[in-house]
Structures are given as structure tokens and as C-alpha cells.
Amino acid sequence: MTDLTFAVFFDRFGGLVLGWGWLIVLLSLLWIAWKTYLLLKAIDFTYGVQWTFLQVNVPVESAQTPKSMENVFDVVSGFHKPPDVVERFFEGYQDAWFSCEVHCQPGRARYILVVPTLHRKFIEGVVYGQYPTAEIKEVEDYTQQFSHEDIEKTFDLFGTEIALVEDDIYPIRTYVEYEDSLAEDDKYIDPHQALIEAYTNLEEGEQFWYQVLVKPIDAKKITAWQEKGEEKIAEIAGTAKDKPKGIGEQLLDFAKKLPGDFYNVFMKGPLEPEYELEEKSQFKLFNPVDEARMKGILQKTSRNAFLTKIRIIYLAPAGRYRKPAQGTAIGVFKQFNTFHMNSFKPDKLTKTSGPTYFFKRSRRKFRKRNAFLSFQWRDFFGNDSGSMMTAEELATLYHFPVKYVKSPAIEHATSGLGSAPENLPYA
């Protein structure tokens, strides 16, 4: 492919720019107006979503494991609906999502699913399909007992989103890796138990809110994500090939090379073409870390995935806020870290304790308000926001109690409640 020089560029596009520049400006303005319109319609679409709050209790001796919750996530991905032309280009359509939450108070934890009312029956049916003895009841939104107007007046809070350290093609440590080989009976160690114990070990009036937002997405986005994983594996293996440059990249290269080309032509005369020699393939030995990374990426990106956001809120009555609780909020996620793969960290743009200079107090209060409202609204705006996670990873972060967990803080269903209601769809 011929390099794009100034003479070639002017010969190809000079007449177009000079003769039709006004049209390019007009089309650019129309594009900006259309994007602004779609943004406003998307806000209206999101604001119109009706939510139903379902508390899920399972019996103490429930035989289900996190694998059951993994199956729930995989099946629930079926409620994704690709938008039609009108919805996509004129109505601001947003992919549907739901929220998996734990409401923690001193010595008490409640598992709550916040689902679009439109999909309530379907999700109930999926949960009953994996947890046939579960008790599901509709409850009120527990966040409504507080108002953002009372922050730093009647209560104070710490909040943050939890983000991945590395690219989301790298996996975190999942529940299948938790096993005590020295235990005689129950070898499985539930990582979710540590989170519940930490978040219910509170003083009077304190609360922890834990939220995992899950958005099923289009198969094309999953395929693009899987291809990114394949490219990374090829890069680690040393077999990656350079992609042909598009017109945008050529223009950028041209702009970078132009001053040097002018100088070389003036000082040395016409430039001679450069040729790249092909490298011969060589046998490569991988160190254990690279081999583990390639295997981890392949295992994760070969599965179904969801866009995900994780939020944490710690609340305390005014004057009784405990700073060590901030460490508790974040520290429980270290058990999911694998440092040659992926790990969690507090998002520096949403962490309420983040601003440490220039108008620190007002900036922190602004972040507290945003953290509170984002949690309360179950905000997942934008069809491309969030990190990709598999059902196995989601089930590690959020699943209903298993029989190995004996925590008195968890609300359980009465044993032997029976089967699901007859009017629910089969899943």
C-alpha cells in the first residue's frame, strides 16, 4: 500500500475539500444534533423503567451451590432483546439490566433482586428452576429510607464502584478454585461468606449496601470481546500480525511524517521507498506466567459474558461514621484477586474519599451524592459501559447462601416450602 504523502493526499482529496467543505460542516452539525437527541431519548427511556424488588430466601439445608447461581445468570441472559431500527436510531433504546443486591445491617443480611417489572415473571421462574425450595417475596426499596439531601446532615457515607485492575479479558479468581484440601467433610470454602460476615459486623444504625448490576448483551459484542482475547493471546504468544492501516491511521501517520519528509527532500533529494523484511517464525518457549495468562484468557473469553458494574455503600448516622469501615468495604474483594490475571480496586473516579486537594470537602460531598443516587437509581446508563464478566465470575461475587454457610445473619426460608407457583414460566 502506497504511503500517504502530501502530494498524494492533495491529488486525491483536494478538490473534495475545497468544493464540498460546506457540506462536510453541515453533515457534522446534523450528526451532533442527532447524537444529542438520542442522548435525551436514552435518558427518558432509562427513567421510564419500572422496578420490582424481590427478596430471595433459601432454606438452611439448601443443596444448591454457586453453580446453581451461575446457571441462573446464563439463563437470564435470554431476556436480552436487540433493538429494531426505530428503537435504535430514534427512541434511545437501552439494553435491559437487573441488579443483584445484599442489604446488610448489624447481624442481618437480605438478598434482594431488583428486576425490571416487565421481566419479573421470567426471572422468578429462572430462580425457582434452580432453587425450587426458595421463598421469593416482593419488598419495598430499602434505599428509600434515606435521601441524598440529608447526606452529612443526618447520616454520612462512603461509596465507590469496584473496577478491574487489568483488561476485562483477564479472569478473576472464581468459586471453583476455593477448596480446603485438608478439610475432612466440607472441602468447599465459600468466598461470599467472608463478604457477608464483614458487612454484617456493624454498629447500631450502620448499613452496608452491596450491588452487582448485570446487563445481558448482544452476541456481536460478545464476539468482538472474544476476538480481543484471541488477539491478546496471539500477542503473548508472539504470533500477532499487524492489521492493515485504515484511512484515519494513514492520515495520522502522514501528519507525523510531513515535517520530516519536507526536511529530507530539501536536504537529500527525493525519498526512496522503504521495504520491510519478513521475520521468520521461531519456536518460542513460554514462561509459566504467560502460559497461565493465555489459558485464563481463553477459558474466560470462550464463555457467555455480561456487562457488569459493582457498587458499595457504607452508611452511618451523623457523628458515628467509622473510617475503618472504608477498608472493610474494599478489603473483602482482595480474596478474588489473582495478581498475574486480574484483581479488583476502588474506582478512582467514583470513590468518595478520593479528592485530597483543591476544594476537597465540596468535591467529596458531590461524589457522595453521585454514589448514593447511582446506587438508588440502579444506574447503568449507556449500552457500552461496564466490564465484561462471565456467569462463573458473577456467581462468585453473588450467590444465595449454600449449606456450608451457617451464618445467623442471613435470612433463610422456612425449610420445605414446596415448589414454585404454578403460573410462573418454566426455565
Phi, psi and omega in degrees: 000131182292135177294144182275105177262172181299319181294318179295317180299313182294324179295324183278317193241356184300312180296323179297315182293316183289322184272330186238020180301321180298325180290322178298318178297316180298314179296325178296318178294320178295322179296318178296318180296319180294318179296321177296318178299315180297323178298315180295320178293324178294322176297316178298318181298314181294319181296333183277357180290129177263134184249148172238137185252117184243117174272130183246121175242135177243150180299156182301320183265027178300132185277354185289152178242177175304339177300326178297319179291326175300318177295324177301312181299317182297318182287320181297337178300345180290347180276001176293134180234117176292138183288151172277182186298316182294315180297321185286318189258349185227338186252000178066036183303137176239137177301141180288149177218170175218168186235131175254119189229154170233124178258112186249130173232174181305113178070020184211134177224132178239133177266122186229130173258125177255110190236151173299131182305327179300330184252014185300310184299318181297313183292321175302316180297321179295316180296314179296329178297327179263334180233074187296340180259011181288156173249120180242124180223147179280136181229173178277162177287112184293340181284345184286353177285351178238156177232142179297339179290342183262005179298131183067012173248294178258342177208162176232164184209159166237135180215153176195156165270149179258123185245160175278143179285316182257178176302147185287003172283343177274136182276158169268176175285128185249173187298335181292345181264001182262106179205135177262103184292342182269349181290144182275324184252271183276104182279339183284133176250121184275111180294335180292334180298319180298322179296315181295316180298319181291319185280349176255356177274078190234164173272166180302130178093347180275156177214151168241134173244129182238128187224128173238108179272134185232127180234108172296143186230173182292148181298330180295322178293322178294319179297318178297321178294319178296321178295325176296323176295319178297320179296321179293320177299317178297324179294316179295322181283348180080020180248012181292143178247144179291135177280146175297139184284139175276178183296326179295314179294324177297318178298319179294316178298320179299316180296324180288324186273344188302310180300319180293322179296316179301316181295314182295321179295319182292322185270327189240350182095189184304142180281146176260144181296146178257141181240138179263133178274136179285135178276137177282140180294140180234149177290131185240132174265132182261139172284162185302327181294312179297320179296318179294322179296315179298318179295317180297316179299316181297316181296320182287311187283355176272002183245169175295150183219162182226149168284137190222144170226141180238131179229148177230135173230131170244125180241147177212149177302150180305133180086355182236019179290131181250117180298325178302338179295335176297319177294324177296317182303320185266325187298329183295342182276352180293336180292344179266002186277139168229109197286344172268357176245267182218162180205172182254154175209155173291138180290121186293340181273344182243346181298123187289340177268007187294304184299123181238011181203160176052100178056043186304314186294313181292323179292323178292321178295322177297318178293322178299317179297315180295318180297317181295311183291323178298320177293312185295325180275356186052048188291124174217053187286140179098129183283355181239004180278158180100174179248147180280128177222147180275168178298326178295318178293319179296319179294334175291318182282332184211116171207156179290158186303142177257168186293342179285345183267121181248020184296126177289348183287336186278132176281124181250161174278158173294130185299136176076040179294333181109194186273177181288160176303148186290336185275005179274147178291150178283138177229000000 
